[in-house]
Amino acid sequence: MPMLIEIHDPDDPRIEPYRDIRERDLVGRAGLFVAEGKVVVEKLVGSALHRPLSLLIAAKRLDALRPLVAQLGDDVPVFVAAQPMLDAIAGFAMHRGILAIGRRTDVPDADALLARQRGDGDVLLLSGIANHDNIGGIFRNAAAFGAAAVLLDAECCDPLYRKAIRVSVGATLLVPTARLARDEDALALLDRHGFAPVALSPAGATELADWRPGPRNAMLLGAEGPGLSPDILSRARSLRIAMTAGFDSLNVATTSGIVLHHLATARR
């Protein structure tokens, strides 16, 4: 069992990474991130891609969380604080009663990540998606429908931002991901690894329902509004999702769910 450490002072240096997390999310700080809530922390504890460094738990939740705590190694400290103390440390009312600090342990580049993919399968390639809710929703769909990996271009926000992790219900901790270099030719990379690029666009040449996926597909999604670049659209097969006349716009996370469900159904 890990060591339980009671915290009685919000300025205790041992819990510094948890202090005022709403104002200063840990994304980008030496590969650390914040996981919030029991379900998300469970995903972190079970992840092969990331590892928990510590937990901070409300004392009133400790008994209910003991089975989760028991899964931790002896080297993972578990800080315990009364609810008002926990709220003071975090900087807001922590109703979920549990936080964790995690570290990325698997950070491949896009070429290495695709090289790991064996056999048939599908990946997502996201372009310019800077909204954390959309990123979280896309990763949740990727996990639900079995996408092999998610690639992010240089303009996408970090899927390990606290809100993105929370919206994804921990899926950003489970789905393998890599970021493309700013000047990397994404479609050339996909071609090198045998993934057929398929771009989603309201102006797509073919309806999704009429498309039969190949063995290895890369589904390309762009930000709401600007969408995918003309260069990508000109070099990839383009699909559209049929909608009511006079309306051609879907939230990008919703689009990812429809497309991934289509792929999963076709594979079955």
Secondary structure as UniProt FT lines:
FT   STRAND          4..6
FT   TURN            10..11
FT   HELIX           13..18
FT   TURN            19..23
FT   TURN            27..28
FT   TURN            30..31
FT   STRAND          32..36
FT   HELIX           38..46
FT   STRAND          50..58
FT   HELIX           59..61
FT   HELIX           62..69
FT   TURN            70..71
FT   TURN            74..75
FT   STRAND          78..81
FT   HELIX           83..90
FT   TURN            95..96
FT   STRAND          98..104
FT   HELIX           110..116
FT   STRAND          121..127
FT   HELIX           132..144
FT   TURN            145..146
FT   STRAND          149..152
FT   TURN            154..155
FT   TURN            159..160
FT   HELIX           162..167
FT   TURN            168..170
FT   HELIX           171..173
FT   STRAND          177..179
FT   TURN            182..183
FT   HELIX           186..192
FT   TURN            193..194
FT   STRAND          196..200
FT   TURN            202..203
FT   STRAND          206..207
FT   HELIX           208..210
FT   STRAND          216..223
FT   TURN            224..226
FT   HELIX           230..235
FT   STRAND          237..240
FT   TURN            245..246
FT   HELIX           252..267
//
